[in-house]
Amino acid sequence: MTEAENVREKIGWYRWVICALLFFATTINYIDRQVLGVLKKTLVDDLGWNQIDYSNVVASFQTAYAIGLILMGRITDRIGVRLGLIVAVALWSLAAMAHGFVGYVPRAAVCTFSIPAWLPLTGGSVITMAATVVGFGAARFFLGFAEAGNFPASIRAVSEWFPKKERAFATGIFNSGTNIGAIVTPLIVPWIVIRFGWPAAFYVTGMIGFVWLFFWIAMYKSPEHHSRVSPRELAYIRSDVEKPAKKLPWIKLFGCRQTWGFSLAKFLTDPIWWFYLFWIPGFLQEKHGLQILQIGMPLVVIYLLADIGSIGGGWLSSSLIKRGWSINAARKTTMLICALSVIPVLFASRVQNMWVAVCLIGLAASSHAGFSANLFTIVSDTVPRHTVSSIVGIGGMAGAVGGILIAKVVGYILQWTNNNYTIPFLIASSAYLVALLILHLILPRLQPMVSESLEPE
């Protein structure tokens, strides 16, 4: 037995089982949201949508995701991780399955909405929209609201189950589920669509969440109350000294620098990930002529690279801390490396070879994943455990608002430029350096959240 195995055996390992459960929840989360991106061309052709219709459906998800993050983060801090994820996964699985029922809506059906004349700048106008766009928009809205519970709960779970020196690595592992979900989806969804039709893809993927719930309910409790956690492992988990603090009223979190630093970085970088998730399958089909059964392998390569970045980015900063680096230097150095590695994606729309474009996008996705793993971990580095989910939710809401903007911007740019992706890739290439600069200006030393209202009674 090696020295590392000896140490692990003495300390215990059940915290990594919890990390695995979070990983699979995140994988399912991304399978359910990625189905739409894989089926973009199929739905556009079958339902008669244009780029703006598709962007409206995507924006519906992002709007609900923004609302859900700010509410679900607060709810999770109140009801706890275990129940928070039970509610979130059950609801998003039902919402994912609901997409399939839109297939039964007549293609020619329309919905008409009258805007009240008293609203400013509307003039009482009337909006007519295809019923399928409205139906998908409603299903996406409920999916986005429920899926928002995953990350606040998961980051809170990591802060409860891991000491600071392991948190970035643990976050990188569970966050890599986003990429595994994005890999699995283009491999299984085309097969289902060809044999059973596109509604079946939503039914099958939606049911996976209920399988996960069985294991979560059976295996999760807090570390202090879990029979599988040894006293030595519990002592290791609680080895970081956290100053006792009163609970800060939720509204006052908006006055904290930690909240603003995290939120602005999420606002700038999350939209880039949404762009990759919802638009890259269409980019490969429109720019390089791929059919639905050919889309799988390029997406697998992109998200495998992203997986490496997620785990590697978490490992690098955790390794630097173990070597004596400060948390501030380790996190920001890793994030700077990731931000610089994104820049070449600028050329993805200009190259003619599909695999060169795939590698450029894959490098950028990998860098995003490493950047994101460390950005999430900064929350648990700097705020008390009882506010982690709330701040992750607030920052996630900011990222989702950015996602709404990018959905509309990309939709209109592609509609007006005949599917020219140059501007979206230009935005993607620069967002991370700007985000890191703003984060550093707001939190130059990653100070813990300290104020008079956080002092113990």
Helices and strands as residue ranges (DSSP letters): H 3-11, H 14-38, H 40-47, H 51-79, H 81-98, G 99-104, E 110-114, E 126-130, H 131-147, H 150-161, H 164-175, H 177-196, H 198-219, G 223-225, H 231-237, G 250-255, H 257-288, G 292-294, H 296-322, H 327-342, G 343-347, H 354-382, G 385-387, H 388-416, H 422-442, G 452-454
